[in-house]
């Protein structure tokens, strides 16, 4: 089963590219809601930056980690690879 891929709209904020391990655990809308919520929550937190990493890159890295961990917690039963592209 492959996720439906909607066309990009004028107000695009991010895209999530992931393997089936994520999509076995989340619907498209659940992923959108999860990422948007984490984007809002991380704005007020101090994040540990990796060398040569911007604040925005650290936020996206952290959100990807949270999303993968949640897929595993939901017992996806597969590997989970995630790329979040912020526009």
N, CA, C and O atoms as CSV, one atom per row, in Angstrom:
chain,resi,resn,atom,element,x,y,z
A,1,UNK,N,N,0.850,-1.174,0.000
A,1,UNK,CA,C,0.000,0.000,0.000
A,1,UNK,C,C,0.895,1.236,0.000
A,1,UNK,O,O,1.850,1.314,0.773
A,2,UNK,N,N,0.593,2.180,-0.849
A,2,UNK,CA,C,1.339,3.424,-0.933
A,2,UNK,C,C,0.441,4.575,-0.505
A,2,UNK,O,O,-0.765,4.552,-0.754
A,3,UNK,N,N,1.032,5.593,0.148
A,3,UNK,CA,C,0.213,6.739,0.550
A,3,UNK,C,C,-0.233,7.539,-0.663
A,3,UNK,O,O,0.433,7.549,-1.698
A,4,UNK,N,N,-1.353,8.198,-0.521
A,4,UNK,CA,C,-1.795,9.117,-1.569
A,4,UNK,C,C,-0.886,10.333,-1.527
A,4,UNK,O,O,-0.508,10.792,-0.449
A,5,UNK,N,N,-0.543,10.843,-2.663
A,5,UNK,CA,C,0.332,12.006,-2.727
A,5,UNK,C,C,-0.468,13.167,-3.294
A,5,UNK,O,O,-0.713,13.223,-4.499
A,6,UNK,N,N,-0.880,14.101,-2.430
A,6,UNK,CA,C,-1.675,15.231,-2.919
A,6,UNK,C,C,-0.800,16.224,-3.677
A,6,UNK,O,O,0.414,16.274,-3.480
A,7,UNK,N,N,-1.422,17.002,-4.534
A,7,UNK,CA,C,-0.670,18.040,-5.237
A,7,UNK,C,C,-0.293,19.135,-4.246
A,7,UNK,O,O,-0.984,19.356,-3.251
A,8,UNK,N,N,0.804,19.809,-4.531
A,8,UNK,CA,C,1.246,20.881,-3.647
A,8,UNK,C,C,0.340,22.087,-3.812
A,8,UNK,O,O,-0.053,22.445,-4.922
A,9,UNK,N,N,0.019,22.703,-2.691
A,9,UNK,CA,C,-0.855,23.869,-2.705
A,9,UNK,C,C,-0.012,25.122,-2.547
A,9,UNK,O,O,1.184,25.042,-2.266
A,10,UNK,N,N,-0.621,26.258,-2.725
A,10,UNK,CA,C,0.093,27.532,-2.658
A,10,UNK,C,C,0.736,27.767,-1.298
A,10,UNK,O,O,1.800,28.382,-1.229
A,11,UNK,N,N,0.129,27.299,-0.222
A,11,UNK,CA,C,0.648,27.555,1.120
A,11,UNK,C,C,1.429,26.362,1.662
A,11,UNK,O,O,1.278,26.007,2.831
A,12,UNK,N,N,2.240,25.755,0.848
A,12,UNK,CA,C,3.015,24.606,1.298
A,12,UNK,C,C,4.036,25.056,2.343
A,12,UNK,O,O,4.659,26.109,2.208
A,13,UNK,N,N,4.193,24.256,3.367
A,13,UNK,CA,C,5.124,24.558,4.445
A,13,UNK,C,C,6.222,23.505,4.502
A,13,UNK,O,O,7.393,23.825,4.705
A,14,UNK,N,N,5.833,22.240,4.321
A,14,UNK,CA,C,6.806,21.158,4.392
A,14,UNK,C,C,6.285,19.954,3.613
A,14,UNK,O,O,5.101,19.859,3.292
A,15,UNK,N,N,7.200,19.047,3.322
A,15,UNK,CA,C,6.851,17.763,2.714
A,15,UNK,C,C,7.543,16.682,3.527
A,15,UNK,O,O,8.663,16.871,3.999
A,16,UNK,N,N,6.876,15.555,3.687
A,16,UNK,CA,C,7.456,14.421,4.397
A,16,UNK,C,C,7.651,13.294,3.389
A,16,UNK,O,O,6.703,12.837,2.749
A,17,UNK,N,N,8.876,12.867,3.266
A,17,UNK,CA,C,9.225,11.734,2.413
A,17,UNK,C,C,9.642,10.621,3.361
A,17,UNK,O,O,10.563,10.794,4.160
A,18,UNK,N,N,8.968,9.480,3.274
A,18,UNK,CA,C,9.253,8.411,4.232
A,18,UNK,C,C,8.991,7.043,3.622
A,18,UNK,O,O,8.253,6.904,2.646
A,19,UNK,N,N,9.611,6.045,4.220
A,19,UNK,CA,C,9.384,4.669,3.776
A,19,UNK,C,C,8.067,4.146,4.360
A,19,UNK,O,O,7.405,4.822,5.147
A,20,UNK,N,N,7.712,2.942,3.959
A,20,UNK,CA,C,6.421,2.385,4.371
A,20,UNK,C,C,6.307,2.162,5.872
A,20,UNK,O,O,5.196,2.046,6.388
A,21,UNK,N,N,7.433,2.100,6.587
A,21,UNK,CA,C,7.373,1.941,8.040
A,21,UNK,C,C,6.592,3.058,8.717
A,21,UNK,O,O,5.890,2.820,9.700
A,22,UNK,N,N,6.711,4.268,8.198
A,22,UNK,CA,C,5.948,5.385,8.760
A,22,UNK,C,C,4.488,5.290,8.360
A,22,UNK,O,O,3.597,5.446,9.195
A,23,UNK,N,N,4.244,5.031,7.077
A,23,UNK,CA,C,2.873,5.063,6.556
A,23,UNK,C,C,2.034,3.882,7.038
A,23,UNK,O,O,0.810,3.903,6.903
A,24,UNK,N,N,2.668,2.858,7.595
A,24,UNK,CA,C,1.915,1.756,8.215
A,24,UNK,C,C,1.314,2.204,9.547
A,24,UNK,O,O,0.328,1.635,10.016
A,25,UNK,N,N,1.913,3.221,10.146
A,25,UNK,CA,C,1.516,3.668,11.481
A,25,UNK,C,C,0.720,4.963,11.494
A,25,UNK,O,O,0.005,5.236,12.457
A,26,UNK,N,N,0.831,5.760,10.446
A,26,UNK,CA,C,0.215,7.083,10.395
A,26,UNK,C,C,-0.568,7.254,9.103
A,26,UNK,O,O,-0.170,6.747,8.054
A,27,UNK,N,N,-1.674,7.964,9.182
A,27,UNK,CA,C,-2.351,8.424,7.965
A,27,UNK,C,C,-1.640,9.701,7.511
A,27,UNK,O,O,-0.855,10.277,8.265
A,28,UNK,N,N,-1.912,10.135,6.300
A,28,UNK,CA,C,-1.337,11.391,5.810
A,28,UNK,C,C,-1.655,12.544,6.756
A,28,UNK,O,O,-0.774,13.330,7.106
A,29,UNK,N,N,-2.922,12.640,7.167
A,29,UNK,CA,C,-3.335,13.746,8.027
A,29,UNK,C,C,-2.680,13.671,9.398
A,29,UNK,O,O,-2.346,14.705,9.976
A,30,UNK,N,N,-2.492,12.474,9.927
A,30,UNK,CA,C,-1.814,12.333,11.219
A,30,UNK,C,C,-0.371,12.827,11.143
A,30,UNK,O,O,0.121,13.456,12.079
A,31,UNK,N,N,0.302,12.547,10.037
A,31,UNK,CA,C,1.675,13.030,9.866
A,31,UNK,C,C,1.687,14.553,9.795
A,31,UNK,O,O,2.511,15.195,10.446
A,32,UNK,N,N,0.793,15.129,9.022
A,32,UNK,CA,C,0.707,16.590,8.916
A,32,UNK,C,C,0.467,17.212,10.286
A,32,UNK,O,O,1.160,18.152,10.675
A,33,UNK,N,N,-0.508,16.690,11.013
A,33,UNK,CA,C,-0.834,17.230,12.337
A,33,UNK,C,C,0.338,17.085,13.299
A,33,UNK,O,O,0.643,18.014,14.048
A,34,UNK,N,N,0.995,15.932,13.288
A,34,UNK,CA,C,2.127,15.665,14.174
A,34,UNK,C,C,3.255,16.659,13.908
A,34,UNK,O,O,3.776,17.276,14.837
A,35,UNK,N,N,3.628,16.811,12.642
A,35,UNK,CA,C,4.733,17.705,12.289
A,35,UNK,C,C,4.379,19.158,12.619
A,35,UNK,O,O,5.210,19.880,13.169
A,36,UNK,N,N,3.174,19.592,12.296
A,36,UNK,CA,C,2.772,20.973,12.601
A,36,UNK,C,C,2.789,21.237,14.104
A,36,UNK,O,O,3.248,22.291,14.543
A,37,UNK,N,N,2.296,20.296,14.885
A,37,UNK,CA,C,2.293,20.464,16.345
A,37,UNK,C,C,3.719,20.565,16.880
A,37,UNK,O,O,4.011,21.421,17.715
A,38,UNK,N,N,4.596,19.703,16.406
A,38,UNK,CA,C,5.986,19.734,16.871
A,38,UNK,C,C,6.681,21.017,16.433
A,38,UNK,O,O,7.490,21.561,17.183
A,39,UNK,N,N,6.381,21.512,15.233
A,39,UNK,CA,C,6.976,22.774,14.779
A,39,UNK,C,C,6.611,23.908,15.726
A,39,UNK,O,O,7.452,24.741,16.062
A,40,UNK,N,N,5.365,23.936,16.150
A,40,UNK,CA,C,4.920,24.974,17.087
A,40,UNK,C,C,5.574,24.807,18.452
A,40,UNK,O,O,6.034,25.784,19.044
A,41,UNK,N,N,5.620,23.577,18.955
A,41,UNK,CA,C,6.159,23.314,20.291
A,41,UNK,C,C,7.657,23.574,20.385
A,41,UNK,O,O,8.134,24.039,21.420
A,42,UNK,N,N,8.397,23.287,19.342
A,42,UNK,CA,C,9.851,23.425,19.391
A,42,UNK,C,C,10.321,24.868,19.300
A,42,UNK,O,O,11.476,25.161,19.608
A,43,UNK,N,N,9.452,25.768,18.885
A,43,UNK,CA,C,9.842,27.173,18.753
A,43,UNK,C,C,10.336,27.758,20.074
A,43,UNK,O,O,11.218,28.617,20.082
A,44,UNK,N,N,9.775,27.300,21.182
A,44,UNK,CA,C,10.099,27.887,22.479
A,44,UNK,C,C,11.140,27.087,23.267
A,44,UNK,O,O,11.457,27.459,24.396
A,45,UNK,N,N,11.675,26.010,22.711
A,45,UNK,CA,C,12.631,25.173,23.433
A,45,UNK,C,C,14.067,25.479,23.028
A,45,UNK,O,O,14.338,25.892,21.900
A,46,UNK,N,N,14.977,25.269,23.973
A,46,UNK,CA,C,16.399,25.333,23.652
A,46,UNK,C,C,16.793,23.997,23.050
A,46,UNK,O,O,16.573,22.950,23.660
A,47,UNK,N,N,17.365,24.021,21.876
A,47,UNK,CA,C,17.793,22.796,21.207
A,47,UNK,C,C,19.307,22.742,21.157
A,47,UNK,O,O,19.970,23.766,20.991
A,48,UNK,N,N,19.850,21.543,21.301
A,48,UNK,CA,C,21.284,21.360,21.158
A,48,UNK,C,C,21.605,21.254,19.670
A,48,UNK,O,O,21.135,20.346,18.984
A,49,UNK,N,N,22.399,22.182,19.190
A,49,UNK,CA,C,22.744,22.207,17.770
A,49,UNK,C,C,23.983,21.361,17.510
A,49,UNK,O,O,24.929,21.366,18.297
A,50,UNK,N,N,23.963,20.641,16.404
A,50,UNK,CA,C,25.141,19.910,15.939
A,50,UNK,C,C,26.085,20.927,15.299
A,50,UNK,O,O,25.652,22.019,14.931
A,51,UNK,N,N,27.381,20.581,15.159
A,51,UNK,CA,C,28.303,21.518,14.501
A,51,UNK,C,C,27.777,21.933,13.122
A,51,UNK,O,O,27.337,21.093,12.337
A,52,UNK,N,N,27.827,23.206,12.849
A,52,UNK,CA,C,27.392,23.790,11.564
A,52,UNK,C,C,25.912,23.581,11.265
A,52,UNK,O,O,25.515,23.594,10.100
A,53,UNK,N,N,25.096,23.391,12.284
A,53,UNK,CA,C,23.658,23.169,12.100
A,53,UNK,C,C,22.890,24.423,12.514
A,53,UNK,O,O,23.162,25.002,13.566
A,54,UNK,N,N,21.942,24.837,11.695
A,54,UNK,CA,C,21.108,25.992,12.034
A,54,UNK,C,C,19.994,25.565,12.990
A,54,UNK,O,O,19.724,24.376,13.163
A,55,UNK,N,N,19.372,26.534,13.587
A,55,UNK,CA,C,18.232,26.263,14.473
A,55,UNK,C,C,17.131,25.522,13.701
A,55,UNK,O,O,16.567,24.549,14.201
A,56,UNK,N,N,16.833,25.979,12.502
A,56,UNK,CA,C,15.788,25.356,11.686
A,56,UNK,C,C,16.133,23.900,11.357
A,56,UNK,O,O,15.263,23.030,11.399
A,57,UNK,N,N,17.385,23.640,11.033
A,57,UNK,CA,C,17.813,22.261,10.758
A,57,UNK,C,C,17.673,21.386,11.999
A,57,UNK,O,O,17.261,20.229,11.905
A,58,UNK,N,N,18.015,21.935,13.158
A,58,UNK,CA,C,17.887,21.183,14.408
A,58,UNK,C,C,16.428,20.854,14.700
A,58,UNK,O,O,16.117,19.752,15.151
A,59,UNK,N,N,15.535,21.801,14.446
A,59,UNK,CA,C,14.108,21.553,14.665
A,59,UNK,C,C,13.608,20.424,13.762
A,59,UNK,O,O,12.904,19.527,14.226
A,60,UNK,N,N,13.963,20.462,12.490
A,60,UNK,CA,C,13.527,19.435,11.546
A,60,UNK,C,C,14.115,18.077,11.928
A,60,UNK,O,O,13.419,17.064,11.863
A,61,UNK,N,N,15.384,18.048,12.324
A,61,UNK,CA,C,16.013,16.795,12.769
A,61,UNK,C,C,15.272,16.224,13.968
A,61,UNK,O,O,14.989,15.027,14.020
A,62,UNK,N,N,14.962,17.082,14.928
A,62,UNK,CA,C,14.267,16.635,16.136
A,62,UNK,C,C,12.864,16.118,15.810
A,62,UNK,O,O,12.440,15.093,16.345
A,63,UNK,N,N,12.155,16.813,14.949
A,63,UNK,CA,C,10.808,16.376,14.559
A,63,UNK,C,C,10.872,15.026,13.850
A,63,UNK,O,O,10.035,14.159,14.099
A,64,UNK,N,N,11.844,14.842,12.979
A,64,UNK,CA,C,12.012,13.549,12.300
A,64,UNK,C,C,12.259,12.436,13.310
A,64,UNK,O,O,11.701,11.344,13.195
A,65,UNK,N,N,13.099,12.722,14.301
A,65,UNK,CA,C,13.372,11.730,15.349
A,65,UNK,C,C,12.109,11.401,16.140
A,65,UNK,O,O,11.828,10.233,16.405
A,66,UNK,N,N,11.348,12.431,16.516
A,66,UNK,CA,C,10.098,12.210,17.261
A,66,UNK,C,C,9.112,11.381,16.441
A,66,UNK,O,O,8.470,10.470,16.964
A,67,UNK,N,N,8.998,11.699,15.164
A,67,UNK,CA,C,8.056,11.001,14.290
A,67,UNK,C,C,8.452,9.531,14.126
A,67,UNK,O,O,7.596,8.648,14.183
A,68,UNK,N,N,9.730,9.270,13.926
A,68,UNK,CA,C,10.206,7.886,13.805
A,68,UNK,C,C,9.973,7.120,15.105
A,68,UNK,O,O,9.539,5.968,15.079
A,69,UNK,N,N,10.260,7.752,16.232
A,69,UNK,CA,C,10.052,7.102,17.527
A,69,UNK,C,C,8.577,6.781,17.756
A,69,UNK,O,O,8.243,5.730,18.303
A,70,UNK,N,N,7.709,7.678,17.342
A,70,UNK,CA,C,6.271,7.437,17.512
A,70,UNK,C,C,5.810,6.290,16.615
A,70,UNK,O,O,4.963,5.497,17.025
A,71,UNK,N,N,6.345,6.189,15.411
A,71,UNK,CA,C,5.997,5.070,14.523
A,71,UNK,C,C,6.423,3.745,15.151
A,71,UNK,O,O,5.680,2.765,15.102
A,72,UNK,N,N,7.609,3.715,15.738
A,72,UNK,CA,C,8.083,2.500,16.416
A,72,UNK,C,C,7.210,2.207,17.629
A,72,UNK,O,O,6.857,1.055,17.881
A,73,UNK,N,N,6.864,3.250,18.381
A,73,UNK,CA,C,5.998,3.067,19.550
A,73,UNK,C,C,4.652,2.476,19.148
A,73,UNK,O,O,4.056,1.697,19.894
A,74,UNK,N,N,4.180,2.853,17.964
A,74,UNK,CA,C,2.910,2.323,17.456
A,74,UNK,C,C,3.074,0.937,16.830
A,74,UNK,O,O,2.150,0.404,16.215
A,75,UNK,N,N,4.254,0.372,16.998
A,75,UNK,CA,C,4.554,-0.987,16.534
A,75,UNK,C,C,4.398,-1.143,15.018
A,75,UNK,O,O,3.689,-2.029,14.541
A,76,UNK,N,N,5.068,-0.273,14.282
A,76,UNK,CA,C,5.006,-0.320,12.819
A,76,UNK,C,C,5.562,-1.627,12.264
A,76,UNK,O,O,5.186,-2.039,11.167
A,77,UNK,N,N,6.455,-2.287,13.010
A,77,UNK,CA,C,6.985,-3.569,12.585
A,77,UNK,C,C,7.918,-3.503,11.391
A,77,UNK,O,O,8.093,-4.500,10.691
A,78,UNK,N,N,8.517,-2.353,11.146
A,78,UNK,CA,C,9.373,-2.177,9.978
A,78,UNK,C,C,10.400,-1.097,10.303
A,78,UNK,O,O,10.311,-0.432,11.335
A,79,UNK,N,N,11.369,-0.931,9.417
A,79,UNK,CA,C,12.286,0.189,9.592
A,79,UNK,C,C,11.544,1.488,9.270
A,79,UNK,O,O,10.533,1.484,8.567
A,80,UNK,N,N,12.062,2.587,9.795
A,80,UNK,CA,C,11.409,3.882,9.586
A,80,UNK,C,C,12.470,4.892,9.145
A,80,UNK,O,O,13.370,5.233,9.913
A,81,UNK,N,N,12.358,5.358,7.926
A,81,UNK,CA,C,13.245,6.393,7.394
A,81,UNK,C,C,12.389,7.589,7.010
A,81,UNK,O,O,11.377,7.454,6.324
A,82,UNK,N,N,12.815,8.766,7.467
A,82,UNK,CA,C,12.002,9.967,7.265
A,82,UNK,C,C,12.893,11.127,6.828
A,82,UNK,O,O,13.974,11.337,7.378
A,83,UNK,N,N,12.427,11.864,5.844
A,83,UNK,CA,C,13.038,13.132,5.450
A,83,UNK,C,C,11.924,14.171,5.472
A,83,UNK,O,O,10.872,13.981,4.861
A,84,UNK,N,N,12.162,15.268,6.180
A,84,UNK,CA,C,11.212,16.382,6.179
A,84,UNK,C,C,11.881,17.536,5.444
A,84,UNK,O,O,12.982,17.958,5.796
A,85,UNK,N,N,11.205,18.037,4.427
A,85,UNK,CA,C,11.702,19.170,3.650
A,85,UNK,C,C,10.826,20.366,3.987
A,85,UNK,O,O,9.616,20.347,3.764
A,86,UNK,N,N,11.446,21.399,4.521
A,86,UNK,CA,C,10.701,22.610,4.874
A,86,UNK,C,C,10.909,23.642,3.772
A,86,UNK,O,O,12.035,23.889,3.340
A,87,UNK,N,N,9.801,24.244,3.323
A,87,UNK,CA,C,9.862,25.233,2.239
A,87,UNK,C,C,9.936,26.635,2.795
A,87,UNK,O,O,9.994,27.599,2.032
